[in-house]
């Protein structure tokens, strides 16, 4: 019987593990067998995580978080959770390997997954020119014309990164202005390899065994045209990974896991959630890490109320009521 199991290996999961391990809760962190490390494993340079003024590559940041969590006693298991039983005081986790683990509490930090365009060609040609990860697949498109779909920071980051390989990068955006932050826009606008295709959406991805082009639809007048590219990188956002808890935890209108106010407490006692799976708005590595801290402290308070030694006696509600001087 574990005191706490953490599902998810992004910033929220590993930060929760660091705090839980330092509280002598001996956490078990279950990372995916194929997608360990979360979305930061698919990013390039991270410039806005505190403590790294020169920036740090996403995979390197996650490696440091894991090293820190393991230093304090976190056990990391590379397997996939296939089902959860959250009823009763004991939480049960079943893995793809057939193994089952039990714990008094559980932190759900599964993050989010890249959003799909939802068109036939996208699904058919996924892995054959359609990609959701520039750092994973950019190398394969040297001196080729490719496209990035999206208008946010992620799309600008992907487009800028892909100019290291591609001869031309088209950015396809539904509107006539970007959602991306000013600094990301400026970098993209200044890059001579990037060309913006405004007021356009992808109607279909063309090609037989590989991508040969895109069928674009003008969002203003409805006209269509073809754009010759050999690859398309989809960067239109992410959806929370909640498939394991659809029938057991209350979700919000945004599809994220509901939590009680600023806490990480879900609708089921002993189950806590953190990171992008609860956050439809900010979705930053640093906010996910802070959310993981909250979850670990909430677990400590929960276990203390159950009489487990080593956890703080103050409840989360009592902490919320402390004055500024405290």
TAMO-V762114 format. One record per residue. N is the residue number from 0. SS is DSSP state (A for helix, B for strand, O for the rest). PSI is psi in degrees with one decimal (NA if undefined). D_LAST is the distance of its C-alpha to the last C-alpha in Angstrom with 1 decimal. Layout:
N:SS:PSI:D_LAST / N:SS:PSI:D_LAST
//
This chain:
0:O:120.0:35.5 / 1:B:156.3:32.5 / 2:B:-35.8:28.9 / 3:B:138.5:28.5 / 4:B:134.6:30.9 / 5:B:126.1:30.0 / 6:B:114.1:32.7 / 7:O:139.3:32.8 / 8:O:30.7:32.8 / 9:O:-165.2:31.4 / 10:A:-38.2:28.1 / 11:A:-47.1:26.2 / 12:A:-46.4:28.1 / 13:A:-32.8:27.8 / 14:A:-41.7:24.1 / 15:A:-39.9:23.6 / 16:A:-40.4:26.0 / 17:A:-48.5:24.2 / 18:A:-42.0:20.9 / 19:A:-39.1:22.9 / 20:A:-40.2:25.2 / 21:A:-20.3:22.5 / 22:O:11.6:21.2 / 23:O:34.8:24.9 / 24:O:-1.1:25.8 / 25:O:60.6:29.0 / 26:O:148.0:29.1 / 27:B:120.3:32.5 / 28:B:123.2:32.5 / 29:B:111.6:35.6 / 30:B:152.8:36.8 / 31:O:149.6:39.8 / 32:O:-20.5:43.1 / 33:O:-17.4:44.1 / 34:O:34.3:41.1 / 35:O:142.3:38.4 / 36:O:-11.6:35.7 / 37:A:-168.5:35.4 / 38:A:-23.8:36.4 / 39:A:-18.6:35.4 / 40:A:-17.4:38.4 / 41:A:11.5:40.5 / 42:O:165.6:39.0 / 43:O:-120.9:40.1 / 44:B:129.4:37.9 / 45:B:114.5:34.2 / 46:O:-11.7:33.2 / 47:O:17.4:29.7 / 48:O:122.8:27.7 / 49:O:140.7:25.2 / 50:O:-5.0:26.4 / 51:O:75.3:30.1 / 52:O:-25.4:31.3 / 53:O:0.6:34.9 / 54:O:163.7:34.4 / 55:B:142.5:35.0 / 56:B:142.8:37.4 / 57:A:-51.0:35.9 / 58:A:-35.0:37.6 / 59:A:-38.7:36.4 / 60:A:-43.2:32.7 / 61:A:-35.2:33.1 / 62:A:-39.3:34.9 / 63:A:-39.9:32.0 / 64:A:-42.7:29.5 / 65:A:-42.5:31.9 / 66:A:-41.3:32.5 / 67:A:-41.4:28.8 / 68:A:-42.8:28.4 / 69:A:-30.8:31.6 / 70:A:-36.7:30.5 / 71:O:2.3:27.8 / 72:O:11.0:30.3 / 73:O:135.4:30.5 / 74:B:124.2:34.1 / 75:B:127.5:35.5 / 76:B:124.8:38.4 / 77:B:97.2:40.7 / 78:O:171.4:42.0 / 79:O:130.6:41.9 / 80:B:126.6:40.4 / 81:B:-23.6:43.2 / 82:B:155.0:41.8 / 83:B:141.1:38.8 / 84:B:104.4:38.8 / 85:O:7.5:35.4 / 86:O:148.8:36.7 / 87:O:-178.9:35.7 / 88:O:-25.8:33.1 / 89:O:124.5:34.6 / 90:B:131.3:34.5 / 91:B:133.5:37.7 / 92:B:121.5:38.4 / 93:B:134.1:42.0 / 94:B:163.4:43.0 / 95:O:-27.8:46.0 / 96:O:-10.7:47.4 / 97:O:-12.9:47.6 / 98:O:150.9:44.8 / 99:B:140.0:42.3 / 100:B:148.2:38.7 / 101:B:148.9:36.5 / 102:B:158.6:32.8 / 103:B:-25.7:30.3 / 104:B:162.5:28.3 / 105:B:136.7:29.2 / 106:B:120.5:27.6 / 107:B:108.7:30.0 / 108:O:57.2:29.7 / 109:O:-5.9:33.3 / 110:O:-146.0:32.9 / 111:B:165.1:35.7 / 112:B:150.2:39.4 / 113:B:136.0:41.6 / 114:O:139.5:43.1 / 115:O:154.7:46.9 / 116:O:-27.5:49.2 / 117:O:31.5:51.1 / 118:O:156.6:54.6 / 119:A:-47.1:57.5 / 120:A:-31.7:58.1 / 121:A:-48.7:54.4 / 122:A:-43.4:54.5 / 123:A:-35.3:58.0 / 124:O:12.9:57.3 / 125:B:125.1:53.8 / 126:O:-3.7:54.1 / 127:O:39.9:57.4 / 128:O:-20.4:56.1 / 129:B:125.7:53.2 / 130:B:159.0:49.9 / 131:O:12.2:46.1 / 132:O:102.5:45.2 / 133:A:-41.3:46.4 / 134:A:-26.1:45.3 / 135:A:-40.8:47.1 / 136:A:-4.8:50.4 / 137:A:-35.7:50.7 / 138:A:-30.7:53.0 / 139:A:-3.4:55.7 / 140:A:36.9:56.3 / 141:O:131.3:57.5 / 142:O:34.2:59.6 / 143:O:159.8:59.5 / 144:B:125.1:58.5 / 145:B:172.9:55.5 / 146:B:148.8:53.2 / 147:B:131.5:49.5 / 148:B:121.4:48.6 / 149:O:168.6:45.4 / 150:O:11.1:43.7 / 151:O:-172.4:40.1 / 152:A:-40.9:38.4 / 153:A:-41.6:39.6 / 154:A:-41.4:43.1 / 155:A:-39.2:43.1 / 156:A:-44.2:41.7 / 157:A:-45.2:44.4 / 158:A:-45.5:47.1 / 159:A:-43.7:46.3 / 160:A:-41.6:46.1 / 161:A:-19.2:49.4 / 162:O:-14.2:51.2 / 163:O:-22.2:51.3 / 164:O:-48.9:53.8 / 165:O:156.0:55.4 / 166:O:-25.5:58.0 / 167:B:137.0:56.6 / 168:B:114.7:53.5 / 169:B:133.5:53.7 / 170:B:117.2:50.5 / 171:B:121.5:51.2 / 172:O:140.2:49.1 / 173:O:-25.7:49.6 / 174:O:-174.1:48.8 / 175:O:11.5:49.7 / 176:O:155.5:46.3 / 177:O:156.7:43.6 / 178:O:-12.3:40.1 / 179:O:158.1:39.0 / 180:O:158.7:36.7 / 181:A:-43.4:38.5 / 182:A:-36.2:38.5 / 183:A:-36.3:39.9 / 184:A:-45.6:42.5 / 185:A:-40.9:43.6 / 186:A:-41.7:44.2 / 187:A:-43.4:46.2 / 188:A:-31.3:48.3 / 189:A:-11.6:49.1 / 190:O:116.7:50.4 / 191:O:-15.3:54.1 / 192:O:-12.8:54.4 / 193:B:130.7:52.3 / 194:B:131.0:54.1 / 195:B:134.7:52.4 / 196:B:99.8:54.2 / 197:O:161.3:52.7 / 198:O:45.6:53.0 / 199:B:146.2:54.0 / 200:B:156.9:53.1 / 201:B:115.5:54.6 / 202:B:-31.0:57.2 / 203:B:155.9:58.3 / 204:B:125.6:58.2 / 205:B:149.2:61.8 / 206:O:155.8:63.5 / 207:O:-78.6:65.3 / 208:O:-11.8:64.0 / 209:O:161.9:61.6 / 210:O:131.9:60.2 / 211:O:-12.8:62.7 / 212:B:-179.6:61.1 / 213:B:143.1:59.1 / 214:B:113.9:60.4 / 215:B:142.2:58.3 / 216:B:128.1:58.2 / 217:B:126.1:57.6 / 218:O:-6.5:54.9 / 219:O:-51.4:56.7 / 220:O:-3.2:60.3 / 221:O:-0.9:60.3 / 222:O:157.1:62.7 / 223:B:155.0:62.5 / 224:B:160.9:63.3 / 225:B:144.7:63.1 / 226:B:120.9:61.1 / 227:O:114.5:62.4 / 228:O:158.7:59.6 / 229:O:-4.9:59.5 / 230:B:152.4:55.8 / 231:B:129.0:53.0 / 232:B:119.3:49.3 / 233:B:120.5:47.3 / 234:O:65.6:43.9 / 235:O:19.5:43.2 / 236:O:-174.7:39.8 / 237:B:155.9:38.5 / 238:B:139.6:38.2 / 239:B:141.5:35.6 / 240:O:89.5:37.0 / 241:O:10.2:36.7 / 242:O:-26.5:40.2 / 243:O:-16.9:39.0 / 244:O:13.9:36.9 / 245:O:-36.2:39.0 / 246:O:1.7:40.1 / 247:O:-25.6:36.9 / 248:O:147.4:33.8 / 249:O:134.0:33.4 / 250:B:159.8:33.8 / 251:O:175.9:33.0 / 252:O:-18.7:35.7 / 253:O:-5.2:35.1 / 254:O:0.2:36.0 / 255:O:163.9:32.6 / 256:B:130.3:30.9 / 257:O:135.2:28.9 / 258:O:157.6:25.2 / 259:O:100.4:22.9 / 260:O:-132.5:20.9 / 261:O:0.3:18.5 / 262:O:-177.9:18.9 / 263:O:9.6:21.9 / 264:B:126.8:23.3 / 265:O:-169.6:26.9 / 266:O:-5.7:29.4 / 267:O:125.8:30.1 / 268:O:134.2:27.9 / 269:O:-2.7:27.2 / 270:B:127.5:28.1 / 271:B:153.1:25.6 / 272:B:149.0:26.5 / 273:O:157.2:25.4 / 274:A:-157.3:26.9 / 275:A:-20.3:29.9 / 276:A:-14.5:31.0 / 277:O:-3.9:28.2 / 278:O:102.8:28.1 / 279:O:-2.3:31.2 / 280:O:-61.6:29.8 / 281:O:-52.4:28.1 / 282:O:52.0:29.6 / 283:O:156.3:28.5 / 284:A:-40.1:28.1 / 285:A:-35.5:24.6 / 286:A:-34.2:23.5 / 287:A:-41.5:25.2 / 288:A:-43.9:23.4 / 289:A:-38.8:20.0 / 290:A:-36.5:21.3 / 291:A:-36.6:22.5 / 292:A:-47.1:19.0 / 293:A:-44.1:17.9 / 294:A:-43.6:21.0 / 295:A:-41.9:20.6 / 296:A:-37.8:17.1 / 297:A:-37.0:18.6 / 298:A:-42.7:21.5 / 299:A:-45.3:19.5 / 300:A:-40.4:18.0 / 301:A:-46.5:21.5 / 302:A:-33.1:23.2 / 303:A:-40.5:20.8 / 304:A:-25.5:21.9 / 305:O:-5.8:25.4 / 306:O:11.5:25.0 / 307:O:135.5:25.2 / 308:O:152.1:24.0 / 309:O:-13.6:21.6 / 310:O:153.5:19.3 / 311:O:150.0:15.7 / 312:O:-24.9:15.8 / 313:O:138.0:13.1 / 314:O:164.1:14.9 / 315:A:-37.1:14.4 / 316:A:-35.0:14.5 / 317:A:-39.6:11.7 / 318:A:-39.8:9.4 / 319:A:-26.8:10.9 / 320:O:-0.1:9.9 / 321:O:144.3:6.2 / 322:O:171.7:5.6 / 323:O:-32.7:5.4 / 324:O:-27.0:3.8 / 325:O:NA:0.0
//
